[in-house]
Amino acid sequence: MEKITPETYDKYIKALMDIGSAITSEQYLEDILKLIVMVTAKVTGLEICSLWLIDESASPKKIRLKATQAIDPEYVKDRSLGRVEGVVGFVSTHNQPLVVKDVLKEPRFKEKEMAKKLGLVSMLSVPLRVKREKVIGVLNCFTSEPHEFSETEINLVTAVANQAAVAILNTELMVKTKVIQEELETRKLVERAKEILMRKRNMKGDEAHRWIQKRSMDSRKSIRNVAEAILLSDEI
């Protein structure tokens, strides 16, 4: 990792700005996660950065590898650990950074085959934290040589991780909001389409709804597309 100089501080500030700009962007979560690991790796000069997110929907809860800038995408696919398992589990549950001098000698580190293959040695793992107490994931940074992470380095990576957490939460909210809006709009369109069918075909409400559903399955088009076609035909 490079020496902390005024130029390095400028890089970190730029990294925070890049991630901060993602907060108000129209990018989806996958793009935001890729941006975070790329920016972090670039400003720290570290070989690999990886980002894990807690999956609240899993039972029991899991923590999943979601993005890395220097590992085969196939490795990332469906990679997960138990909520309290491994280094990421320790960091996320204890809500504190963890420095590992040699990952191959660390019992909690579960990705030793990957580390051997890529020549990884030291590791800094920090929680992705919002409002100090809520942890949504973990950001890992690796070196290819033994490295003593200084307090300044830990603080700088932590600042990046906290900004990243805000970006991730905001993006998830944005996506959920869009999904909800689209669902509400679809329901309105279907209701209007049902009214047209009830008027033109003398159907009852439930019959009209089943007709739309069947048309959707038969044509392999979404219910929204079918409803829009009905509305369009009524206008002609």
C-alpha positions as CSV (number, residue, x, y, z in Angstrom):
1,M,0.0,0.0,0.0
2,E,1.4,3.4,-0.9
3,K,2.7,5.9,1.7
4,I,0.0,8.3,3.0
5,T,0.9,11.6,1.4
6,P,-1.1,14.7,0.7
7,E,-1.6,13.3,-2.9
8,T,-2.9,10.1,-1.4
9,Y,-5.4,12.0,0.7
10,D,-6.5,13.8,-2.4
11,K,-7.1,10.4,-4.0
12,Y,-9.2,9.2,-1.1
13,I,-11.3,12.4,-1.2
14,K,-11.8,11.8,-4.9
15,A,-12.8,8.2,-4.1
16,L,-15.4,9.5,-1.7
17,M,-16.7,12.0,-4.2
18,D,-16.9,9.2,-6.9
19,I,-18.9,7.0,-4.6
20,G,-20.9,9.9,-3.4
21,S,-21.9,10.7,-6.9
22,A,-23.2,7.2,-7.3
23,I,-25.7,7.9,-4.5
24,T,-27.7,10.2,-6.8
25,S,-27.1,8.3,-10.0
26,E,-29.4,6.1,-12.0
27,Q,-27.1,3.1,-11.8
28,Y,-28.4,-0.1,-10.4
29,L,-26.8,-1.9,-7.4
30,E,-24.5,-4.2,-9.4
31,D,-22.9,-1.2,-11.1
32,I,-22.5,0.6,-7.8
33,L,-20.8,-2.4,-6.1
34,K,-18.3,-2.7,-9.0
35,L,-17.6,1.0,-8.8
36,I,-16.9,0.8,-5.1
37,V,-14.3,-2.0,-5.4
38,M,-12.7,-0.5,-8.4
39,V,-12.3,3.0,-6.7
40,T,-11.1,1.4,-3.5
41,A,-8.4,-0.7,-5.2
42,K,-7.3,2.3,-7.3
43,V,-6.8,4.8,-4.5
44,T,-5.2,2.3,-2.1
45,G,-3.0,0.6,-4.6
46,L,-4.1,-2.8,-3.2
47,E,-4.2,-5.9,-5.4
48,I,-7.7,-7.0,-4.7
49,C,-10.8,-5.5,-3.0
50,S,-13.9,-7.5,-2.5
51,L,-17.3,-6.5,-1.2
52,W,-19.7,-8.8,0.8
53,L,-23.3,-7.9,1.7
54,I,-25.5,-9.4,4.4
55,D,-28.5,-11.2,2.9
56,E,-31.4,-10.4,5.3
57,S,-33.8,-12.5,3.3
58,A,-31.9,-15.8,3.8
59,S,-32.8,-18.0,6.8
60,P,-30.5,-18.3,8.5
61,K,-28.9,-15.1,7.4
62,K,-25.9,-15.2,5.1
63,I,-23.2,-12.9,3.9
64,R,-22.6,-13.0,0.2
65,L,-19.7,-12.0,-2.0
66,K,-21.2,-9.4,-4.4
67,A,-18.3,-7.7,-6.2
68,T,-14.5,-7.8,-6.8
69,Q,-12.4,-6.0,-9.3
70,A,-9.7,-8.7,-9.9
71,I,-11.3,-12.1,-9.6
72,D,-13.0,-14.3,-12.2
73,P,-16.7,-13.4,-12.2
74,E,-17.5,-17.1,-12.0
75,Y,-15.7,-17.2,-8.6
76,V,-18.0,-14.5,-7.3
77,K,-21.2,-16.2,-8.4
78,D,-23.2,-17.7,-5.5
79,R,-20.3,-17.3,-3.1
80,S,-21.6,-17.1,0.5
81,L,-20.8,-17.7,4.1
82,G,-22.9,-18.1,7.3
83,R,-23.7,-14.8,9.0
84,V,-21.0,-15.3,11.6
85,E,-18.6,-17.4,9.5
86,G,-15.1,-16.4,8.4
87,V,-13.4,-13.0,8.6
88,V,-16.3,-11.3,7.0
89,G,-18.7,-12.8,9.6
90,F,-16.4,-11.7,12.4
91,V,-16.1,-8.2,11.1
92,S,-19.9,-7.8,10.4
93,T,-21.0,-9.2,13.8
94,H,-18.4,-7.3,15.9
95,N,-18.8,-4.1,13.9
96,Q,-15.1,-3.4,13.8
97,P,-12.1,-3.6,11.4
98,L,-9.8,-6.6,11.4
99,V,-6.2,-6.7,10.2
100,V,-4.7,-10.1,9.2
101,K,-1.0,-10.2,8.7
102,D,-1.1,-13.6,6.8
103,V,-4.4,-14.9,5.5
104,L,-3.0,-18.4,5.1
105,K,-2.3,-18.6,8.9
106,E,-5.6,-17.0,9.9
107,P,-8.1,-19.7,11.0
108,R,-11.1,-17.5,10.3
109,F,-10.1,-16.9,6.7
110,K,-12.1,-19.3,4.5
111,E,-10.8,-18.4,1.0
112,K,-7.3,-19.9,1.3
113,E,-7.3,-21.6,-2.1
114,M,-8.1,-18.3,-3.7
115,A,-5.4,-16.6,-1.7
116,K,-2.8,-19.2,-2.8
117,K,-3.8,-18.9,-6.4
118,L,-3.7,-15.1,-6.4
119,G,-0.7,-14.7,-4.1
120,L,-2.5,-12.8,-1.4
121,V,-0.9,-12.2,2.0
122,S,-2.1,-9.4,4.2
123,M,-5.7,-8.3,4.6
124,L,-7.7,-5.4,5.9
125,S,-11.4,-6.1,6.5
126,V,-13.8,-3.2,7.5
127,P,-17.6,-3.2,8.1
128,L,-19.9,-1.3,5.7
129,R,-21.6,0.7,8.3
130,V,-24.4,3.3,8.4
131,K,-25.3,5.3,11.4
132,R,-22.4,3.7,13.3
133,E,-24.3,0.7,14.6
134,K,-26.0,-0.8,11.5
135,V,-23.7,-3.1,9.4
136,I,-24.9,-4.1,5.9
137,G,-21.7,-5.8,4.7
138,V,-17.9,-5.9,4.7
139,L,-15.2,-4.5,2.4
140,N,-12.0,-6.5,2.2
141,C,-8.6,-5.3,0.9
142,F,-5.6,-7.5,0.2
143,T,-1.9,-7.1,-0.5
144,S,0.5,-9.5,-2.2
145,E,3.3,-8.7,0.3
146,P,3.3,-8.8,4.1
147,H,1.9,-5.4,5.2
148,E,1.3,-3.6,8.5
149,F,-1.9,-1.5,8.0
150,S,-1.5,1.8,9.9
151,E,-4.2,3.4,11.8
152,T,-4.4,6.1,9.2
153,E,-4.8,3.5,6.4
154,I,-7.6,1.8,8.4
155,N,-9.4,5.1,9.0
156,L,-9.2,6.0,5.3
157,V,-10.5,2.7,4.1
158,T,-13.2,2.8,6.8
159,A,-14.3,6.3,5.5
160,V,-14.6,4.8,2.0
161,A,-16.6,1.8,3.3
162,N,-19.0,4.1,5.2
163,Q,-19.6,6.2,2.1
164,A,-20.1,3.0,0.1
165,A,-22.7,1.8,2.6
166,V,-24.7,4.9,2.1
167,A,-24.5,4.5,-1.7
168,I,-25.7,0.9,-1.4
169,L,-28.6,1.6,0.9
170,N,-29.7,4.5,-1.3
171,T,-29.5,2.4,-4.5
172,E,-31.5,-0.5,-2.9
173,L,-34.1,2.0,-1.8
174,M,-34.2,3.5,-5.3
175,V,-34.6,0.1,-6.9
176,K,-37.3,-0.9,-4.5
177,T,-39.1,2.4,-5.1
178,K,-39.0,1.9,-8.8
179,V,-40.3,-1.6,-8.5
180,I,-43.2,-0.4,-6.3
181,Q,-44.0,2.5,-8.7
182,E,-44.0,0.1,-11.6
183,E,-46.3,-2.3,-9.7
184,L,-48.8,0.4,-8.8
185,E,-48.8,1.7,-12.4
186,T,-49.4,-1.9,-13.7
187,R,-52.3,-2.4,-11.3
188,K,-53.9,0.9,-12.5
189,L,-53.5,-0.2,-16.2
190,V,-55.0,-3.6,-15.5
191,E,-58.0,-2.1,-13.7
192,R,-58.6,0.2,-16.6
193,A,-58.3,-2.8,-19.0
194,K,-60.7,-4.8,-17.0
195,E,-63.3,-2.0,-17.2
196,I,-63.0,-2.0,-21.0
197,L,-63.5,-5.7,-21.1
198,M,-66.4,-5.6,-18.8
199,R,-68.0,-2.9,-21.0
200,K,-67.2,-4.3,-24.4
201,R,-67.5,-8.0,-23.7
202,N,-70.0,-7.9,-20.9
203,M,-67.7,-9.7,-18.5
204,K,-67.6,-9.6,-14.7
205,G,-64.5,-8.2,-13.0
206,D,-63.0,-11.6,-12.1
207,E,-63.7,-12.9,-15.6
208,A,-61.9,-9.9,-17.2
209,H,-58.9,-10.4,-14.9
210,R,-58.6,-14.1,-15.8
211,W,-58.9,-13.2,-19.5
212,I,-56.0,-10.8,-19.2
213,Q,-53.9,-13.3,-17.2
214,K,-54.6,-16.1,-19.8
215,R,-53.8,-13.7,-22.7
216,S,-50.5,-12.9,-20.9
217,M,-49.5,-16.5,-20.6
218,D,-50.6,-17.5,-24.1
219,S,-48.8,-14.6,-25.7
220,R,-45.8,-14.8,-23.4
221,K,-46.2,-11.1,-22.8
222,S,-46.4,-9.3,-19.4
223,I,-49.8,-8.5,-17.9
224,R,-48.8,-4.8,-18.3
225,N,-48.2,-5.2,-22.1
226,V,-51.6,-7.0,-22.5
227,A,-53.4,-4.3,-20.5
228,E,-51.7,-1.5,-22.5
229,A,-52.8,-3.3,-25.8
230,I,-56.4,-3.4,-24.5
231,L,-56.3,0.3,-23.7
232,L,-54.7,1.1,-27.1
233,S,-57.4,-0.9,-28.9
234,D,-60.1,1.1,-27.1
235,E,-58.6,4.3,-28.3
236,I,-58.6,3.4,-31.9
